[in-house]
Amino acid sequence: MITGYSNTISVTTLGYDADAQAFFNRVTAAGGTLSATEQTATNQLVLDMKSAGIWTAMRAVYPMVGASAAACAQNLKSSSFTGTFTSGWTFASTGVTPNGTSAYMDTGITNTNLIGTDYGLGFYLRTNSAGLYSDIGLGNAEVLTRLNDNLLADLPTSSHRETAANTDSRGFYIFSNSSANNYRVYKNSTAIISVTYKNVLFDSSFNLLLATWKTAIDRFSDRQNAFAFVSSSLTGTQASDFYTAVQTFQTTLSRAIAP
């Protein structure tokens, strides 16, 4: 018998981040379900975004997990801006795919929610297609993005277009415009457009849509979306850290696109 010896074992119950757990609760309340892997990946995404100092910049984050409209419509950042999917979508563990003719998701986000000329937004595409489609947009001539596999065309005003060579439409795209007139477009962690000019306010009579730029009009996208977000403007360092966090998230879910 050993005497004079005491060994105390401390057991810590591991739980999810409070914001991640609140998201899981919203998914369940809406009638959706998430796998254990999806919960783990989403929780780590929240932790990584907070560690990188970009969580507070977010207005809406759609992780596109759960393989259902109920789950994919939920905003990870808060209970605001729950998306609304039209018919014509296919939901899978790899993301959400519009039919390319009529499907879109209404975020409920307006020009006011974008904080005027200071904004960031983007998406993670898993389909390489050559059509000139709008994968995200708000309003009339103020189309945010029209993308194909050879050209990235961003139109933040009705009279200004910036383009960059783009041989594959797949990847993580970040569009950031600061009130200091610094406009940047990042694909994965690389800035592919960098210009300085004053952006205009978007048309306040429209909502921000995924897979098109305005309801009942052309340029509907057919590309699978595995992540989308809206935020205030992001710095180059934040954009790089965001890509790392999102790519880790997608890798855990076995749906990452190699850079």
BELDAKA-V838546 format. One record per residue. N is the residue number from 1. RES is the residue in three letters. PHI is phi in degrees with one decimal (NA if undefined). Layout:
# BELDAKA-V838546
N_RES_PHI / N_RES_PHI
This chain:
# BELDAKA-V838546
1_MET_NA / 2_ILE_-97.5 / 3_THR_-115.3 / 4_GLY_71.8 / 5_TYR_-131.9 / 6_SER_-129.5 / 7_ASN_-124.8 / 8_THR_-107.2 / 9_ILE_-103.1 / 10_SER_-99.8 / 11_VAL_-108.9 / 12_THR_-106.0 / 13_THR_-82.3 / 14_LEU_-82.6 / 15_GLY_-129.5 / 16_TYR_-88.0 / 17_ASP_-55.2 / 18_ALA_-60.6 / 19_ASP_-69.9 / 20_ALA_-65.6 / 21_GLN_-63.2 / 22_ALA_-62.3 / 23_PHE_-64.0 / 24_PHE_-59.1 / 25_ASN_-64.4 / 26_ARG_-67.0 / 27_VAL_-60.8 / 28_THR_-63.3 / 29_ALA_-62.9 / 30_ALA_-81.6 / 31_GLY_99.0 / 32_GLY_-96.1 / 33_THR_-136.7 / 34_LEU_-126.8 / 35_SER_-75.6 / 36_ALA_-60.6 / 37_THR_-65.3 / 38_GLU_-65.4 / 39_GLN_-66.8 / 40_THR_-62.5 / 41_ALA_-64.4 / 42_THR_-67.9 / 43_ASN_-61.1 / 44_GLN_-66.0 / 45_LEU_-59.5 / 46_VAL_-60.6 / 47_LEU_-61.0 / 48_ASP_-67.4 / 49_MET_-67.4 / 50_LYS_-68.4 / 51_SER_-62.6 / 52_ALA_-82.9 / 53_GLY_76.3 / 54_ILE_-113.9 / 55_TRP_-60.8 / 56_THR_-67.6 / 57_ALA_-77.2 / 58_MET_-75.0 / 59_ARG_-105.6 / 60_ALA_-150.3 / 61_VAL_-135.7 / 62_TYR_-114.3 / 63_PRO_-72.4 / 64_MET_55.0 / 65_VAL_-117.1 / 66_GLY_105.9 / 67_ALA_54.7 / 68_SER_-153.5 / 69_ALA_-62.5 / 70_ALA_-60.3 / 71_ALA_-78.8 / 72_CYS_-71.9 / 73_ALA_-76.3 / 74_GLN_-77.9 / 75_ASN_-89.4 / 76_LEU_-64.9 / 77_LYS_-73.5 / 78_SER_-161.7 / 79_SER_-80.7 / 80_SER_-80.1 / 81_PHE_57.4 / 82_THR_-66.3 / 83_GLY_-72.8 / 84_THR_-127.2 / 85_PHE_-89.8 / 86_THR_-78.4 / 87_SER_-71.4 / 88_GLY_97.2 / 89_TRP_-106.9 / 90_THR_-114.5 / 91_PHE_-110.1 / 92_ALA_-145.8 / 93_SER_-64.4 / 94_THR_-89.4 / 95_GLY_138.8 / 96_VAL_-117.3 / 97_THR_-125.3 / 98_PRO_-80.8 / 99_ASN_-78.6 / 100_GLY_83.1 / 101_THR_-127.3 / 102_SER_-152.8 / 103_ALA_-80.7 / 104_TYR_-157.3 / 105_MET_-119.3 / 106_ASP_-90.5 / 107_THR_-80.9 / 108_GLY_79.0 / 109_ILE_-88.0 / 110_THR_-113.4 / 111_ASN_-54.3 / 112_THR_-60.3 / 113_ASN_-69.8 / 114_LEU_-83.9 / 115_ILE_59.9 / 116_GLY_62.1 / 117_THR_-90.1 / 118_ASP_-110.6 / 119_TYR_-154.6 / 120_GLY_-139.5 / 121_LEU_-163.2 / 122_GLY_176.0 / 123_PHE_-160.3 / 124_TYR_-118.8 / 125_LEU_-101.2 / 126_ARG_-117.1 / 127_THR_-118.9 / 128_ASN_-100.7 / 129_SER_-136.4 / 130_ALA_-93.5 / 131_GLY_-69.4 / 132_LEU_-86.9 / 133_TYR_-114.1 / 134_SER_-96.8 / 135_ASP_-88.9 / 136_ILE_-158.7 / 137_GLY_-169.9 / 138_LEU_-146.6 / 139_GLY_90.7 / 140_ASN_-64.7 / 141_ALA_-77.5 / 142_GLU_-80.8 / 143_VAL_-73.2 / 144_LEU_-81.2 / 145_THR_-142.0 / 146_ARG_-127.9 / 147_LEU_-135.5 / 148_ASN_-137.8 / 149_ASP_-78.8 / 150_ASN_-118.7 / 151_LEU_-149.2 / 152_LEU_-105.8 / 153_ALA_-117.4 / 154_ASP_-111.7 / 155_LEU_-123.7 / 156_PRO_-74.8 / 157_THR_-134.7 / 158_SER_-74.4 / 159_SER_-124.2 / 160_HIS_-134.5 / 161_ARG_-135.3 / 162_GLU_-119.2 / 163_THR_-128.5 / 164_ALA_-149.2 / 165_ALA_-59.9 / 166_ASN_-152.8 / 167_THR_-84.9 / 168_ASP_-149.6 / 169_SER_-76.2 / 170_ARG_-77.0 / 171_GLY_134.1 / 172_PHE_-103.3 / 173_TYR_-109.1 / 174_ILE_-123.7 / 175_PHE_-113.5 / 176_SER_-134.6 / 177_ASN_-131.0 / 178_SER_-98.8 / 179_SER_-66.6 / 180_ALA_-86.0 / 181_ASN_71.2 / 182_ASN_-99.1 / 183_TYR_-109.1 / 184_ARG_-134.3 / 185_VAL_-125.1 / 186_TYR_-114.7 / 187_LYS_-112.8 / 188_ASN_57.1 / 189_SER_-108.1 / 190_THR_-111.7 / 191_ALA_-77.2 / 192_ILE_-105.7 / 193_ILE_-137.3 / 194_SER_-148.2 / 195_VAL_-137.8 / 196_THR_-123.8 / 197_TYR_-164.9 / 198_LYS_-83.5 / 199_ASN_-84.3 / 200_VAL_-98.4 / 201_LEU_-70.8 / 202_PHE_-78.5 / 203_ASP_-65.0 / 204_SER_-74.5 / 205_SER_-87.2 / 206_PHE_-122.9 / 207_ASN_-99.8 / 208_LEU_-73.8 / 209_LEU_-120.1 / 210_LEU_-99.6 / 211_ALA_81.2 / 212_THR_-165.6 / 213_TRP_-119.2 / 214_LYS_-164.2 / 215_THR_-62.9 / 216_ALA_58.7 / 217_ILE_-147.2 / 218_ASP_-80.5 / 219_ARG_69.2 / 220_PHE_-68.1 / 221_SER_-84.8 / 222_ASP_-114.9 / 223_ARG_-88.8 / 224_GLN_-69.9 / 225_ASN_-109.0 / 226_ALA_-113.9 / 227_PHE_179.0 / 228_ALA_-149.6 / 229_PHE_-153.1 / 230_VAL_-136.1 / 231_SER_-152.5 / 232_SER_-78.9 / 233_SER_-62.4 / 234_LEU_-119.0 / 235_THR_-77.8 / 236_GLY_-60.6 / 237_THR_-65.3 / 238_GLN_-64.8 / 239_ALA_-62.3 / 240_SER_-65.6 / 241_ASP_-66.4 / 242_PHE_-64.8 / 243_TYR_-59.1 / 244_THR_-60.0 / 245_ALA_-65.7 / 246_VAL_-70.3 / 247_GLN_-66.3 / 248_THR_-62.2 / 249_PHE_-57.6 / 250_GLN_-67.5 / 251_THR_-64.3 / 252_THR_-60.2 / 253_LEU_-89.2 / 254_SER_59.1 / 255_ARG_-136.8 / 256_ALA_-72.0 / 257_ILE_-100.8 / 258_ALA_-63.7 / 259_PRO_-68.1
